[in-house]
Amino acid sequence: MLSLIIVVLVTVAAGFIVWANDKRHTKYGMALPAGIATAVGALSWIIVIAAGFAYQPGLTWIPWILPMVLGTAAAVAASILLGRTRAQHDTLRLTAALRI
């Protein structure tokens, strides 16, 4: 259970770091990458533990490292995708508003 707490804390921190380093972070909420990272990290931890990879010799890194990496990657992917699409939609809406 301690590994889940650490995974959640690390993925929340990674999500906030991803948000802070994104140049288009004003286009979406601050908690969105952190929430996505936490959800993916916790779900992957549950899947890894249920699959039986926990606490086996040579595989003890899987429930610790893999969920953290997956959660961080999900936060990066979400911020890239959302930042681009929101910027494009905002530009289109602003252009439409200025034409009136």
Residue pairs with C-beta under 8 A, 6 or more apart in sequence:
3 45
3 54
3 63
3 64
4 42
4 45
6 64
7 41
7 42
7 45
7 63
7 64
7 67
7 68
7 71
8 38
8 41
8 42
10 41
10 68
10 71
11 34
11 37
11 38
11 40
11 41
11 42
11 67
11 68
11 71
11 72
11 75
12 34
12 37
12 38
14 34
14 37
14 68
14 71
14 72
14 75
15 31
15 33
15 34
15 35
15 36
15 37
15 38
15 71
15 72
15 75
16 30
16 33
16 34
18 33
18 37
18 72
18 75
18 76
18 79
19 25
19 30
19 32
19 33
19 34
19 75
19 79
22 33
22 79
22 80
22 83
23 83
24 79
24 83
24 84
24 86
24 87
25 79
25 83
27 82
27 83
27 86
27 87
27 90
28 79
28 82
28 83
28 86
32 78
32 79
32 82
33 75
33 76
33 78
33 79
34 75
36 71
36 74
36 75
36 78
37 71
37 72
37 74
37 75
38 71
39 71
40 67
40 70
40 71
40 74
40 75
41 67
41 68
41 70
41 71
42 67
42 71
44 66
44 67
44 70
44 71
45 63
45 67
48 54
48 62
48 63
48 66
48 67
49 63
53 59
53 62
53 63
54 60
54 62
54 63
55 63
